[in-house]
Amino acid sequence: MSGLGVYDGDYLVVDRAIEPKVGSVVVARIGPEFTVKTYGIANGKPVLIPANPAFETIVIGEFEESELWGVVLWNLHKLHD
């Protein structure tokens, strides 16, 4: 997710009570896995847009159990060892 400025080992502050807006960075659950993507709308359906163009956009609920888990408010990452 480095395209969003999120790196391995970062801490995300997530608010599960607010609704995402188009362009929000969200944590979503697709099956048993969690992912961080950008929220969008395509053809009237909610979608998860990857930062890496090599991956496809995911239509929420199209293929397997999924849910928007929360909206990322803050990203904390270490700058110095």
Buried (B, 14 or more C-beta within 10 A) or exposed (E): BEEBEBEEEBEBEBEEEEEBEEEBBBBBBBEEEEBBBBBBEEEEEBBBBBBEEEEEEBBBEEEEEBEBBBBBEEBEEEEEE
